[in-house]
């Protein structure tokens, strides 16, 4: 007798049911709910992302074809009206808290994971944002221009572990650096931030939390050189200590390090500033180059998870869909890490989707089958039985 459970259920079991239900009770998410509970909504949304469903009808049709598996998933009923109402009314904060609870578990499992690009042990974080475009006629609450609507997702990305570390959603018109005070700064970590986040108060906030920053210097920034360092490393044009001299220099009165670097690939010159005086200038340039990983993360999520088209029009429904997409991404990365597979990230995402309702161990999905030799097949096995 096969005692294995469906792959979808095994994935969802990685999330603490106790914590999820405790959070749901705090927000009264299941108040006056008869059959379709918030836990069931999470099940359906993970199914939506892994199967890349496009609409409420598409989701319900796919789930109705699998009614024999509902008992194992804890589902009792599902309809388009029920799913639409749940997306509009269930608090998105439940899924936000679930994401951070799962993140703590994933961080615990990935502790000690290294990045071959760097030898030092300090965590490397990238801070950036992306805008999810919305139709202004359907999402009037998200309008930020006359003809555009959208919601901005601010993210802190753990480069060594390749997972998001912090997510915050705001209006699309919100400037990037205004969200930085909400970001928890980890002591000892290196934060690679885009030039759009360049603000002396932001740099001071990172510095006072005993962390390091690496960013690009704006062309109109005023400064004076106080010391010169020896140039080491390929492509390094200058390595200097500077202080800001502009009208807002009092916001960051300390000396910083300026590294001028020329990239051999495009021939462009880049000016990086950092408060880390220990790492080599070439390493500082490499840390900022690794910031591109967060751009690849945004691209991957938009291409593979269901975040470019939304199945609900309310703000709460959009937030739930984004939070469940982040939860699904964490589950995929966790399974990829635990299984120690050589499969790519996209393969680890697609294979469970193809086996979602089958009773197989999740880790066994990523074991490459051994090729069968044709000499082991008998002649009768290779013949075509025509039946006459």
C-alpha positions as CSV (number, residue, x, y, z in Angstrom):
1,X,0.0,0.0,0.0
2,X,1.4,3.4,-1.0
3,X,1.4,5.6,2.1
4,X,3.0,8.6,0.3
5,X,1.1,11.8,0.2
6,X,0.6,14.2,-2.8
7,X,3.6,16.4,-3.7
8,X,1.5,19.5,-3.2
9,X,0.7,18.4,0.4
10,X,4.3,17.6,1.1
11,X,5.3,21.1,0.0
12,X,2.7,22.7,2.1
13,X,3.7,20.7,5.1
14,X,7.0,22.6,5.2
15,X,4.9,25.5,6.5
16,X,4.1,25.4,10.2
17,X,0.4,24.6,10.5
18,X,0.4,25.7,14.1
19,X,1.9,29.1,13.3
20,X,-0.4,29.6,10.3
21,X,-3.5,28.8,12.3
22,X,-2.4,31.0,15.2
23,X,-1.9,33.9,12.8
24,X,-5.2,33.3,11.1
25,X,-6.9,33.4,14.5
26,X,-5.2,36.6,15.4
27,X,-6.7,38.3,12.3
28,X,-10.0,36.5,12.5
29,X,-9.4,35.2,9.0
30,X,-11.7,32.2,9.4
31,X,-14.5,33.9,11.2
32,X,-17.9,32.7,9.9
33,X,-16.2,30.4,7.4
34,X,-17.9,27.1,6.8
35,X,-15.7,25.1,4.5
36,X,-13.1,27.0,2.6
37,X,-10.6,28.0,5.3
38,X,-7.5,30.3,4.9
39,X,-5.3,27.2,4.9
40,X,-7.2,25.9,1.9
41,X,-6.7,29.3,0.2
42,X,-3.0,28.9,0.6
43,X,-3.2,25.4,-0.9
44,X,-5.0,26.7,-3.9
45,X,-2.6,29.7,-4.4
46,X,0.5,27.4,-4.3
47,X,-1.3,25.2,-6.9
48,X,-2.0,28.3,-9.0
49,X,1.7,29.4,-9.0
50,X,3.2,26.0,-9.7
51,X,0.6,25.2,-12.4
52,X,0.7,28.8,-13.8
53,X,-3.1,29.1,-13.8
54,X,-4.4,32.3,-15.5
55,X,-7.9,32.9,-14.1
56,X,-10.4,31.9,-11.5
57,X,-12.1,29.6,-14.0
58,X,-8.8,28.0,-15.0
59,X,-8.0,27.3,-11.3
60,X,-11.4,25.9,-10.4
61,X,-11.6,23.7,-13.6
62,X,-8.2,22.3,-12.8
63,X,-9.0,21.6,-9.2
64,X,-12.4,20.1,-10.0
65,X,-10.7,17.5,-12.2
66,X,-8.8,16.4,-9.1
67,X,-11.7,16.0,-6.6
68,X,-10.5,12.5,-5.7
69,X,-7.4,14.2,-4.1
70,X,-9.3,16.8,-2.2
71,X,-9.5,14.7,0.9
72,X,-5.7,14.5,1.2
73,X,-5.4,18.2,0.7
74,X,-8.1,19.1,3.2
75,X,-10.4,20.6,0.7
76,X,-14.2,20.3,1.0
77,X,-15.5,22.7,-1.7
78,X,-14.2,25.2,-4.2
79,X,-16.0,27.7,-6.5
80,X,-15.1,30.8,-8.4
81,X,-17.3,32.9,-6.2
82,X,-15.8,31.4,-3.0
83,X,-12.3,31.9,-4.2
84,X,-12.9,35.5,-5.3
85,X,-14.5,36.4,-2.0
86,X,-11.6,34.8,-0.1
87,X,-9.0,36.8,-2.0
88,X,-10.9,40.0,-1.4
89,X,-11.6,39.5,2.3
90,X,-9.0,37.2,3.9
91,X,-6.3,39.4,5.5
92,X,-3.1,39.5,3.5
93,X,-1.2,40.0,6.7
94,X,-1.7,36.2,7.4
95,X,0.3,35.3,4.3
96,X,2.9,38.0,5.1
97,X,3.6,36.5,8.6
98,X,3.6,33.0,7.0
99,X,6.3,34.1,4.6
100,X,8.6,35.4,7.4
101,X,8.0,32.3,9.5
102,X,8.9,30.1,6.6
103,X,11.9,32.4,5.9
104,X,13.2,31.7,9.4
105,X,13.0,28.0,8.8
106,X,14.8,28.2,5.4
107,X,17.5,30.4,6.9
108,X,18.1,27.8,9.6
109,X,18.4,25.0,7.0
110,X,20.7,27.1,4.8
111,X,23.0,28.3,7.6
112,X,26.6,27.9,6.4
113,X,25.8,28.0,2.7
114,X,28.7,29.6,0.8
115,X,29.1,31.5,-2.4
116,X,32.1,30.5,-4.6
117,X,32.5,34.1,-5.9
118,X,33.5,35.3,-2.4
119,X,35.8,34.1,0.3
120,X,34.7,36.2,3.2
121,X,31.9,35.1,5.5
122,X,29.8,38.3,5.7
123,X,26.3,38.0,4.3
124,X,25.7,40.0,1.1
125,X,22.3,41.7,0.6
126,X,21.0,43.6,-2.4
127,X,18.2,46.2,-2.0
128,X,16.1,47.1,-5.0
129,X,12.4,47.3,-6.1
130,X,10.3,46.3,-9.0
131,X,6.9,47.6,-10.2
132,X,4.1,45.2,-11.0
133,X,2.1,46.8,-13.8
134,X,-1.7,46.8,-13.5
135,X,-4.6,47.8,-15.7
136,X,-5.8,51.3,-14.6
137,X,-9.4,50.6,-15.6
138,X,-9.6,47.6,-13.3
139,X,-7.2,48.7,-10.5
140,X,-8.1,52.3,-9.9
141,X,-6.7,52.1,-6.4
142,X,-3.2,51.6,-7.8
143,X,-3.1,54.5,-10.3
144,X,0.1,56.6,-10.1
145,X,0.0,58.2,-13.5
146,X,-2.7,59.4,-15.9
147,X,-2.6,56.1,-17.9
148,X,-0.7,53.7,-15.6
149,X,-1.3,51.7,-12.5
150,X,0.9,49.5,-10.5
151,X,2.2,48.4,-7.1
152,X,5.9,48.6,-6.1
153,X,7.6,45.7,-4.4
154,X,10.7,46.6,-2.4
155,X,12.9,43.7,-1.7
156,X,16.1,42.8,0.2
157,X,17.7,39.8,-1.5
158,X,20.2,37.5,0.1
159,X,22.8,37.0,-2.6
160,X,24.6,34.0,-1.0
161,X,21.4,32.1,-0.2
162,X,19.6,33.3,-3.3
163,X,16.3,34.0,-1.5
164,X,14.4,37.2,-0.6
165,X,15.1,38.4,2.9
166,X,12.6,41.2,3.2
167,X,9.6,42.3,1.1
168,X,7.5,45.5,1.4
169,X,4.7,46.7,-0.9
170,X,3.9,50.4,-1.5
171,X,2.3,52.6,-4.1
172,X,4.2,52.7,-7.4
173,X,4.8,56.5,-6.9
174,X,6.7,55.8,-3.7
175,X,10.4,56.6,-4.0
176,X,12.8,53.8,-3.3
177,X,14.9,55.3,-0.5
178,X,11.9,56.3,1.6
179,X,11.3,52.6,2.4
180,X,14.9,51.9,3.6
181,X,14.1,53.0,7.3
182,X,11.6,50.1,7.5
183,X,14.3,47.5,6.4
184,X,15.9,45.6,9.3
185,X,19.7,46.0,9.0
186,X,21.8,43.0,9.9
187,X,25.1,43.8,11.6
188,X,28.1,42.8,9.7
189,X,26.3,42.4,6.4
190,X,27.3,44.1,3.1
191,X,24.4,45.9,1.4
192,X,24.8,46.5,-2.3
193,X,22.3,49.2,-3.3
194,X,21.4,50.8,-6.5
195,X,22.3,54.5,-7.2
196,X,18.6,55.3,-6.8
197,X,18.9,54.6,-3.1
198,X,21.8,57.0,-2.7
199,X,20.9,59.2,0.2
200,X,23.2,60.2,3.0
201,X,20.6,59.5,5.7
202,X,20.3,56.0,4.2
203,X,24.0,55.4,4.4
204,X,24.1,56.7,7.9
205,X,21.3,54.3,8.9
206,X,23.3,51.3,7.5
207,X,26.5,52.6,9.2
208,X,25.1,53.1,12.6
209,X,23.7,49.5,12.6
210,X,27.3,48.3,12.2
211,X,26.7,47.1,8.6
212,X,28.5,48.0,5.4
213,X,27.2,49.5,2.2
214,X,28.4,49.4,-1.4
215,X,26.7,51.8,-3.9
216,X,27.5,54.1,-6.8
217,X,28.3,57.7,-6.5
218,X,26.1,60.2,-8.2
219,X,27.7,62.6,-10.7
220,X,26.7,65.8,-8.9
221,X,27.9,64.7,-5.4
222,X,30.4,67.0,-3.8
223,X,33.4,65.6,-1.9
224,X,37.0,66.1,-1.1
225,X,39.8,63.5,-1.1
226,X,41.5,63.1,2.3
227,X,43.7,60.1,1.6
228,X,44.9,57.9,-1.2
229,X,45.3,54.1,-1.1
230,X,47.5,51.8,-3.1
231,X,45.7,50.6,-6.3
232,X,45.4,46.8,-6.3
233,X,43.5,44.5,-8.7
234,X,42.7,44.5,-12.4
235,X,40.6,47.5,-13.6
236,X,41.1,49.6,-10.5
237,X,41.8,53.2,-11.4
238,X,41.8,54.8,-8.0
239,X,41.3,53.8,-4.3
240,X,40.7,56.9,-2.1
241,X,39.2,58.0,1.2
242,X,36.8,61.0,0.8
243,X,34.4,63.1,2.9
244,X,31.2,64.7,1.6
245,X,31.2,68.5,1.4
246,X,27.8,69.3,0.1
247,X,24.9,71.1,1.9
248,X,23.7,67.8,3.4
249,X,27.2,66.5,4.3
250,X,26.2,66.7,8.0
251,X,23.9,63.7,7.5
252,X,27.0,61.6,7.0
253,X,30.1,63.2,8.5
254,X,32.3,60.1,8.4
255,X,35.0,59.3,5.7
256,X,34.1,56.8,3.1
257,X,36.1,54.8,0.5
258,X,35.9,55.7,-3.2
259,X,36.8,53.0,-5.7
260,X,37.1,53.9,-9.4
261,X,36.8,50.9,-11.5
262,X,36.8,50.3,-15.3
263,X,35.0,47.3,-16.7
264,X,36.9,45.5,-19.5
265,X,33.6,44.3,-21.1
266,X,32.0,47.6,-21.8
267,X,34.9,50.0,-21.1
268,X,32.8,52.1,-18.8
269,X,34.1,53.7,-15.6
270,X,32.2,53.2,-12.3
271,X,32.6,55.0,-9.0
272,X,31.8,52.9,-6.0
273,X,31.6,54.2,-2.4
274,X,31.7,52.0,0.7
275,X,32.4,52.2,4.4
276,X,34.3,49.0,4.3
277,X,38.1,49.7,4.4
278,X,39.2,46.1,4.8
279,X,38.2,44.3,1.6
280,X,40.2,44.8,-1.6
281,X,39.0,47.3,-4.2
282,X,38.4,44.5,-6.7
283,X,36.2,42.7,-4.1
284,X,34.2,45.9,-3.6
285,X,33.6,46.0,-7.4
286,X,32.6,42.3,-7.4
287,X,30.1,42.8,-4.6
288,X,28.4,45.5,-6.5
289,X,28.4,43.4,-9.6
290,X,26.7,40.6,-7.6
291,X,23.8,43.1,-7.0
292,X,22.6,42.0,-10.5
293,X,21.3,38.8,-8.9
294,X,18.3,40.7,-7.5
295,X,17.4,41.8,-11.1
296,X,17.6,38.2,-12.2
297,X,15.4,37.3,-9.3
298,X,12.7,39.8,-10.3
299,X,12.9,38.5,-13.9
300,X,12.6,34.9,-12.9
301,X,9.6,35.6,-10.6
302,X,7.8,37.5,-13.3
303,X,8.4,34.9,-15.9
304,X,7.5,31.8,-13.9
305,X,5.2,32.7,-11.0
306,X,1.7,34.2,-11.5
307,X,2.5,37.9,-10.7
308,X,2.2,39.6,-14.1
309,X,-1.6,38.8,-14.3
310,X,-3.7,38.9,-11.2
311,X,-6.9,36.8,-10.6
312,X,-8.4,39.4,-8.2
313,X,-8.9,43.2,-8.7
314,X,-8.8,44.4,-5.1
315,X,-5.7,45.5,-3.3
316,X,-6.0,42.7,-0.8
317,X,-6.2,40.1,-3.6
318,X,-3.1,41.5,-5.3
319,X,-1.1,41.4,-2.1
320,X,-2.2,37.8,-1.3
321,X,-1.1,36.7,-4.8
322,X,2.3,38.4,-4.3
323,X,2.9,37.0,-0.8
324,X,1.9,33.5,-1.9
325,X,4.3,33.8,-4.9
326,X,7.1,34.6,-2.5
327,X,6.1,31.6,-0.3
328,X,6.2,29.4,-3.4
329,X,9.6,30.7,-4.3
330,X,10.9,29.9,-0.8
331,X,9.5,26.3,-1.0
332,X,11.2,25.8,-4.4
333,X,14.5,27.1,-3.2
334,X,14.3,25.0,0.0
335,X,13.6,21.8,-1.9
336,X,16.4,22.6,-4.3
337,X,18.8,23.0,-1.4
338,X,17.7,20.0,0.6
339,X,17.7,17.6,-2.4
340,X,21.3,18.7,-3.3
341,X,20.2,18.4,-7.0
342,X,22.1,19.5,-10.0
343,X,18.9,20.5,-11.7
344,X,18.5,24.2,-12.5
345,X,16.1,26.4,-10.7
346,X,13.6,26.4,-13.5
347,X,13.7,22.6,-13.6
348,X,13.2,22.3,-9.9
349,X,10.1,24.6,-10.3
350,X,8.6,22.7,-13.3
351,X,9.1,19.1,-12.1
352,X,6.9,19.4,-8.9
353,X,4.3,21.1,-11.1
354,X,4.1,18.0,-13.3
355,X,3.9,15.7,-10.3
356,X,1.8,17.9,-8.1
357,X,-1.0,15.4,-7.3
358,X,1.1,12.2,-7.5
359,X,2.1,10.2,-4.4
360,X,5.9,10.5,-4.6
361,X,8.5,11.8,-2.3
362,X,9.5,15.3,-3.3
363,X,13.3,14.6,-3.1
364,X,12.9,11.6,-5.4
365,X,11.7,13.8,-8.2
366,X,15.2,15.2,-8.7
367,X,17.0,11.9,-9.0
368,X,18.2,11.5,-12.6
369,X,17.1,8.1,-13.9
370,X,19.8,5.8,-15.2
371,X,19.6,5.2,-19.0
372,X,18.4,1.7,-19.9
373,X,20.6,-0.2,-22.3
374,X,18.9,-1.5,-25.5
375,X,20.8,-4.8,-25.0
376,X,18.7,-5.5,-21.9
377,X,15.5,-5.3,-23.9
378,X,14.4,-8.5,-25.5
379,X,13.4,-8.6,-29.1
380,X,9.7,-9.2,-28.2
381,X,9.7,-6.1,-26.1
382,X,10.8,-4.0,-29.1
383,X,8.2,-5.5,-31.4
384,X,4.9,-3.8,-32.2
385,X,1.9,-5.9,-31.3
386,X,-0.6,-5.2,-34.1
387,X,-3.3,-7.4,-32.5
388,X,-4.1,-9.6,-35.6
